[in-house]
Amino acid sequence: MAKTIDSVEKQRLALQSEIDAQKTQAERNRLGQFATPPALALDILKYAATLLPKGEKVRFLDPAIGTGSFYSALRKVFPKKRIGKALGFEIDPLYEKPASALWSDSDLTIKLTDFTREEPSPSFNLVICNPPYVRHHHLQNGDKARLQFLTQQASGMKLSGLAGLYCYFLGLSHGWMAQGCIAGWLIPSEFMDVNYGKAVKQYLLDRVTLLHIHRFDPNNVQFADALVSSAVVWFKNAPPPPNHEVKFTFGGTLSEPRVTRYVPARVLAYEPKWTRFPASDVRVRNVILRLSDLFQVKRGLATGDNSYFILAEDEIVARGLPMEVFTPILPSPRYLQQDEVKARKDGTPDIERRLFLLNTKLTEDEIRRRFPALAAYLDEGKAKGIHERYLCKHRSPWYSQEDRPPAPIVCTYLGRSDARTAKPFRFILNGSRATVANVYLALYPTRVLASELDRDSSLLRRIWSALNELPPNMLLGEGRVYGGGLHKLEPRELSNVPATFIQDLLPHTSISKNGTQIGLFAEG
């Protein structure tokens, strides 16, 4: 039997490669067609076997079966006599027809149809799926409304318009699950952190029993043709028991993860960042000091066209442009090697790559009268249609910029964490009057902190040093991660980082939050 399954699997892999080669990468991206690697499929089915009651006949469903990677693994893990029935759905005839022929001698039935339009039959006790990863903007508005309605009917999950197709597949599958059914979903881990994932998380906590979430190391992308950070979500179609705990694992395999932590389901109900686990402890929910109590965090400004609005110093001189209409701006992190930017006498950054941002409120008539060279440069921009771009069109004048004064500390908001770079984010001490573009987050002291900075001129440097000494997990636990180990911090996420580590730096300060003293207390 093993040889027969192995030989069919060999044919299936060849078939998968042949069909994939008939489509462009863009076509498969648009349809969300990313085949499950065979080793991963086998790992998932082996784990599924540990969750099903021993001896129970398997009634298997895969709502997006492709060529049958999961079914092939099912046949390797479970003896044929234990497989009661197997059903798969596939919308693309290019995959369905050869797959049906491949498995014609088996108990698998493959239906060429759109799973989201099928009438559910709640008779399956094992649902395993790698659903199509189709982003929301590829869903037509009419189809999106239909999916939202049907998903809410099936599962109670009220999805936002930003949800990807995989969320609808997960919700719609609820109608196919028998009581006690085990479900394993290979999906992007981003649902654990983003706003549209709230409905999915509520479903997992309230409607079913969430058993286990395994997150793969984002440095080891599971799909070579899709840069997403993947997770396997396991749940049981049964109400969650009292005091239920969810298993979170990270790295390695499902059966042999690198890190494991059990988290009470009641904690997950108020924790917005599930990717904190298992690396981080449960967040203390009492009123604690956060960076937002000390800094207002804003994204750097979006210019509308960096290549046009940001010029090097020598180009400004060569064009004869007036320096008074330019604001110094820091280069992107890749060109800024130092973590401290010092200033020249005029306040501009004392760095090698000196850049300046075109930013003036002068009218075009005033510019033509006073600065003909600048007027000519604006005409160049208009000839390229820059003034018609979205951001520029909504500004007056179109070449003016957002208000982003220089921030004393800025943070890179994208970065990778790997063996060579342990810390994905850098905090940069900005002693110049340079602003930053939206590749940085700008940290502006709150009134309370500004008062302390006025009192102690060395405090800012000590806070900056403390920020750079933060354990990476403290920041990673608030942000989000993409395939290939790319981490991202939004302003709200950085604002939410606990700031109790600054307590020793402010021994004489008391901060009140919602009427409660928090974090730092005045010494008597």
Secondary structure, DSSP 8 states (H G I E B T S, - for coil): -HHHHHHHHHHHHHHHHHHHTTS-HHHHHHHT-----HHHHHHHHHHHHHHS-TT--EEEEETT-TTTHHHHHHHHHS-GGGEEEEEEEES-HHHHHHHHHHTTTSSEEEEES-GGGS-----EEEEEE------GGGS-HHHHHHHHHHHHHHH-----TT--HHHHHHHHGGGGEEEEEEEEEEEEGGGGTSGGGHHHHHHHHHTSEEEEEEE--TTS-S-TT----EEEEEEESS---TT-EEEEEESS-SSS-SEEEEEEHHHHTT-S-GGGTTTS-----S---BHHHHEEEEE-B--S-HHHHEEEHHHHHHHT--GGGEEEE---GGG---SEE-B-TTSSB-SSS-EEEE-----HHHHHHH-HHHHHHHHHHHHTTGGGSHHHHTSSSTT--------SEEEE-EEE-SSS-S-S--EEEE-SS-B-BTTEEEEEE-HHHHHHHHH-TTHHHHHHHHHHTS-HHHHHTTSEEETTTEEE--HHHHHTSB-GGGGGG-TT--EEETTEEES-----
